[in-house]
Amino acid sequence: MILTSAWIILGLPLLTAVLISLFLLRSPKAAGILGTAGMLAAFALTCSLIPQYTALQQQGQFVLESSLPWLQAGTLSLDFGVYFNGLSLVMLLVVTGIGTLVFLFSTAYMAGDPGYSRYFACLSFFTFSMLGIVLANNLIQIFIFWELVGLSSYLLIGFWFEKKEACTAAKKAFMTTRVGDAGMILGILGLTGFLAAGNTGSLNFTAVAAALPSLAIPEFWMTLIALGIFLGVVGKSAQVPLHVWLPDAMEGPTPVSALIHAATMVAAGIFLLARVFFIFEASPSALQVIAWTGGITAFLAASLALVQTDIKKILAYSTVSQLGYMVMALGLSNAEAGIFHLTMHAFFKALLFLGAGSLIHAFHSQNIWDMGARVQAEGGRFYLFKAMPFTSFTFLIGTLALMGIPPLSGFYSKEAILAAASHSEAPLFALAMITVFLTAFYNGRLFTLVFLPAKRSSAAHDAHAHPLHEGGPAMVLPLVILAVLSVFGASLPVKEWLAAAPQAAHGAAHHGFDSLAILSLAAAAAGFLLAAGLYFKRTQSLRQSVKVLAAPGKVLDRKYFFDEVYDRVISGGQDKAARYADVLERYAFVEWTVNGLGRITRSLGDQLRRLQTGIVQFYGFVIVVGVTAILYIFMAGRM
Amino acid sequence: MTLLLLPWISWLAALSLVLIPRQNEQLLKRVTLAACAVSSALVLALALRFNVQDTGYQFVTRVDWLPSLGIQYSAGLDGLSLTFCILHAVISLAAVFLAFSVRDRLKEYLVFYLVLTGAFYGVFTSLNMFFLYVFYEMTLLAVYPMIAVWGSGKKEYASIQMAVYTGLGAIILLFGLFLLYQEAGSGIFDLAAMRENPGTIVLPAAAQSRIVPFFLISLGVLSSLWPLHSWAPTAYASAPASTAMLHAGVKAGPYLLLRIAAAFLPEGLKAWSEPLAVIATIGILYAGYAALRQKSLRLMFGFSGVSHLGYVFLGIAVLSAASISGAVFLVFAHGLLTAALFAAAGILFQRTQKEEIHQHGGLAVSSPFLAVCLIAASMASLGMPGFANFASELLILISAWSAYPWLTAFAVLGILITSLYLLRMIQTVCFGAALQTSAFTNVTFAEKFPLVLLLGALLLFGIWPEGILQFIKPAAGALLP
């Protein structure tokens, strides 16, 4: 029963995507309703699985699996199937739940866009691809849907394809994640090599997990395999050094950003780490690399968020940073904490992005300074709380949750990760703590600048035609639901669902207020208050008054030079190689051999100089010679 | 008996076209379309009746042709030839709609088109070496005027270059056959007998290794294997869309290599497999980089084709049942894809008369249908799952990994290069502000049908790879001793 429902959940968004693209391209209203209804149905079905699955858990059954053969050749046997356990359940809830809200929000946000139907078709396909990853029962199937996620994000980031920036961002996202995917497929290939040597032709998780201990893969190769697969995660989950695509991906419609950042795509990497953790577990050095990648990403991205002026880019770097936390948790062998934070983060990050969408919808701008100036002109401090109360209060809740302030959901999930880090190497823990401070700081900056600017006495009170206002019930409702989840999310029994083996009942869902919690709270409070104080009365960038910050500010503006180095690698490496190939082609292959041959051939026979007739005769000549020769051979053989 | 008739449907139609007055274009088109459709339907019927359990030749028919010499006109199908027949059936049916858009001397063009179509069926159904060679020559003979007369751009140069290359290739192939005959005697002529009594012709290993290079070089030329590829991009860039679709899509080279060399010279192939794998991998990267540099859309697709052929030969070089299945599957998938790419590029060129990538823009606005097809075909080419190319390349990569891990790693990098040039092309051609809106007011059925058919087939066998692998796998297993 659970498995049948899982197949249906997987199929529903695909069905809506196909129906919309085939029949509803010219009827946007129906497309929006169908897409949202499909997601809602998938979510409802997922919810109905909760009691069924917990009942199974009571009986000691934790994994359900069903599969069909997809491709078989030689010993290789690849399946297409559904693998359902607690992790799948949690991810299904996140994807379909957040998905439904994003769909609902989009019906209002995208209203009037000429590509409205196409938008919902792509969005449904995006969710389908993500669900495919979540339910896949083998590595190749994950890779298949992994690529489809890449495709759908390409189509959605580049949704406004007439805009050059959007196309470039889409291409960059696709290309960057593909670099990671190349590593991933190499890792999988390496694994198949060893599996084949051990006579295992299947790549199903259960088969691989069972075979892995007996294969005795040398430590060196195991590390390479694990790191290869991890490279895929680095790409999709935007870890350093492949994080560069995510901030640019903001060119897509804002609800898409919410979906990418909360439920799909970037979550896929974390999910993969948790799903095939048995592979990473086999290589301690790979785990160490993973933990450090996460830690460094968390820190670098948080620092980059400090200087952004675009509200979506701040949130984007914030996502990269939080993903770093999750990756770090998995690198520290604490998959539960990683997935728990993924779930909580999905709530408050979706909330923040949809809130940002609501703000952008009202302000027609993404720049936080512009927003602040408008608020100053309209009525100053707390004006926005009156004009757009739902957006403002829910945004505040999201901000506090992101900073990890108790008793909001983000507090519990972040504490679990910090606790894991505190037991590991000291520098890594320090990175994690500094990131807490930075997170609070950029949140404080964003919130102070947009929501709390002083009323300027001299502000030219030019009357905007329309006062700021909320975007209607379809936009407000998702915000409220997400805000409630951001507050109470931690009391959802996520950890109980995740349990893969019978366990003693958990004590408290968190460790309460120990010294660690006090330390991190202090860091967060310091960051937020410092930012609030610095930006409370400011009307221009901090750097203009504090000259010491100019140099580091420049480094941050140029994003630690990642983009520049990559441009160099592509134009200096790839394009140069292409130039060499081209020169080689032109001279070695065409000029010296082909044309040379042509000249020789031409000088050989007068006939060939007249191209049109000559060459047909050449052919005729070849055929006559050929046929005669064969007949001759044949007759000679007879005689 | 039906199988013997398969090529003759096209040839008889070609003959009857000669009798139809050229003014009656409607009738010319109808006869051509009917011939292609009937042939394709016949192939479909044969595929449905094909017994996948039987690894031998099926539907075998023989007619004495020169009884005094014992040369029979014999035909039959195994999984390998059936796969190529299906490929040809789909592509010839798709391409014929674009053949109708030829403006000048339509009648002659259609005659050549039908001769070419029949010749390909002849190659894929013949079980006699003599006829195999004759039909193969016939395909070359038909393609030359189709490019030289109806092509565009540097068509004379392109067709001459092609003629010289493939003509020399044919002579080398003849040499190879001659050497084979010298070693093995007249037994090599009857492929069916050869399959029925395995082990009757066993050549010494040294002789095999001596002969194999002749086949590798001649059929390498025909399949545009690096470094023998130079003629292909130029020729296909100048060819009319339907010619490029047929000749670039239906690759007879790998077929002949597997049919002849794998049957008679397995030891020789084994001896040469390592150099072949290296060459194939170099070709993947080299042609990928060359494609990155091209300004003309069709030249880029041409080089892209050379690059992808590298994966085919990598699969062949591994010489395992799984890798050869993957290679044949990729020939099939890549054929459909190449045809789709050249169809899209051909339509674009016909509508705008612009060859270079940067001269296009905003296709997604001016013709969403064509843009979607171009993007879908590009996605298939860069290995997006869901299309048959992914499944076949995956099979090749997995089976090649155990034999040549390093080469396979480089082959994976080739996919990144493919992504780079195709994404750049999509951005320039499809996205941005619309140019040339007026050229695309209505995409006709004749333009839509080929693209839908080809991309639909790619999707079908990408999602359901066993649909075509069920024919390929037993045959690939039987090819190997």
Interface residues (C-beta under 8 A of the other chain):
Chain A: P69 W70 L71 Q72 A73 G74 T75 L76 I140 F143 I144 F145 E147 L148 L151 G158 F161 E162 K164 C167 T168 K171 F174 M175 R178 V179 A182 I185 L186 L189 G190 T192 G193 A196 A197 I570 Q574 D575 A577 A578 R579 Y580 A581 D582 L584 E585 F589 V590 T593 V594 L597 G598 T601 L611 Q612 I615 V616 F618 Y619 V622 I623 V625 G626 V627 A629 I630 L631 I633 F634 M635 G637 R638
Chain B: L69 G70 I71 F130 Y133 V134 E137 L140 L141 Y144 P145 A148 E156 S159 I160 Q161 A163 V164 Y165 G167 L168 A170 I171 L174 L177 F178 Y181 G185 S186 F189 P227 H229 S230 W231 Y286 A287 Y289 A290 L292 R293 S320 A321 A322 S325 G326 G362 A364 V365 M379 G383 M384 P385 G386 F390 A391 L394 L395 L397 I398 S399 W401 S402 P405 T408 A409 V412 L413 I415 L416 I417 S419 L420 L423 R424 I426 Q427 C430 F431 G432 A433 A434 P465 E466 L469 K473
